[in-house]
Amino acid sequence: MLVVLAFTRQIVLSIGVGATEATTKLVLYYLHERMWNSIRIGTRVHPLSDLPVARQLEQKDMAVIENKLRDLGYISDC
């Protein structure tokens, strides 16, 4: 914005360029973050992420969780 003002001496043009620059950066940053969030390379999936949690857990759900944790080695059979 200040560079445009220094070269053109037009305050309205300078403000317009500054507003356009800020808006463009905001949109590009948002799209950049959305793109990186969709790439799953190098990320780990939580071992219990496929279990439903939108309701109260029942005893059978707890058994499923316990078995999954046992299979993954988090719980020993001792």
C-alpha positions, -999 to 999 in steps of 0.1 A, spaced: 0 0 0 28 24 9 48 15 -22 18 23 -44 13 56 -26 50 64 -30 49 58 -68 15 71 -77 7 97 -50 -29 85 -53 -44 77 -19 -76 60 -33 -55 37 -56 -32 29 -27 -61 19 -4 -77 -2 -32 -44 -21 -38 -40 -26 0 -75 -39 4 -71 -62 -26 -38 -75 -13 -52 -83 21 -83 -100 7 -62 -121 -18 -38 -132 10 -67 -142 32 -84 -163 5 -52 -179 -6 -42 -188 30 -77 -203 35 -74 -224 3 -39 -234 12 -49 -247 46 -79 -266 32 -56 -283 7 -31 -294 33 -59 -306 56 -71 -329 28 -37 -346 23 -33 -376 46 4 -384 40 23 -388 72 -7 -384 95 -18 -411 119 -54 -423 123 -65 -427 159 -71 -464 166 -106 -457 180 -117 -431 154 -142 -454 138 -162 -459 170 -194 -438 173 -194 -412 200 -226 -393 192 -244 -411 219 -239 -425 254 -215 -455 254 -231 -487 263 -215 -518 279 -211 -535 244 -193 -503 232 -169 -505 262 -162 -541 253 -154 -531 217 -131 -504 229 -113 -527 254 -108 -554 227 -94 -529 203 -70 -515 229 -60 -550 238 -53 -558 201 -32 -527 198 -12 -536 229 -24 -508 252 -40 -533 276 -23 -565 287 -42 -597 296 -25 -600 330 
